[in-house]
Amino acid sequence: MTHTPQSLMKSIRSSQTAKPGFTLVELLMVISIMGILAFLVFSAINPSRQLGKARDAQRKSDVLTILIAFYQYSLDHDGTRPVQLPLGVANAKGICKSSDAVCNNGMNLRSLTGTYIANLPVDAHAAESGTGTSYYIYAQSDNRITVFAPLAEQEFPIQASR
């Protein structure tokens, strides 16, 4: 089997033009489409919003936990409250951490810890060096108790009353 110069030239040309692969333009198009899709998925998921919702769900749980512990204490002590509460939302006071001896003008609910609640919950955005839980409590004029979380991120207000 002998090759003529013409057949040899044809085989060289066909091998040069028939290379499999992608051009630079094709690669750039695929990369840009993938980038656009990644942006759309990331913005739809929005992790910061989802984390805010999760922290707000924890705040709802914490507010109810404090309120239930407060009422359970009152039931066990013939209606006596663990502390005298301020009247009205304008006078609401912060709830102190259960482990702090000094409370910086807040409501000390340490009498609830141990029996009614393991530890007073602390908001995720509360100052670590501070004495407060970043949850607040007050009494309403109809003698109902309200506990609320002012640092809510997605839902306002986060509060519970009984």
Steps between C-alpha positions, in 0.01 A plus 500: 500500500673806375395854556515762237596853597141617442347236723760573765413874492129422530557281803712772666233767437215281618688412818563870569143613446322206661645551850234456767471779762345833583584846380574782741165664420312180581682466832430862594130456416470190719684667789282813481177294489616299801580823684155642429332178618713492817404861575129424453513192725700683768261796503199265520647313796626817674689344791503812716121519485468131583736540798297799618183291486668225699614746769148648513354152550740453792391837641134393485585184687705689760225758562243224559741307722557802725129578517403141584769477770377830647141375517599160634684675784191710571275192506731319740520802733128581531504776238809677634732617224875451525554877456293817488457584131489848350164610361475571125721444201669837545633381837603150387823375652758265364530153647840431652709191437447245775871468578558873559493628856478863384209579274548861377144617567338196338261235624673224693310176434761266652230349720361334186823319416548147618138406569304674224765553234854363472653837408348822379538512121722769352435660161754415229580870456529584870831650606717224643657734754163642608276381781176492300335229294358755250149382592266742676202458733219720630149481645199636317222697669274192490765309703621299199873439461680568171848380404650629175814488287593840354790366290276311256637490147217389270179514702382786721397480774606178662310493826277284713238605755291315759 
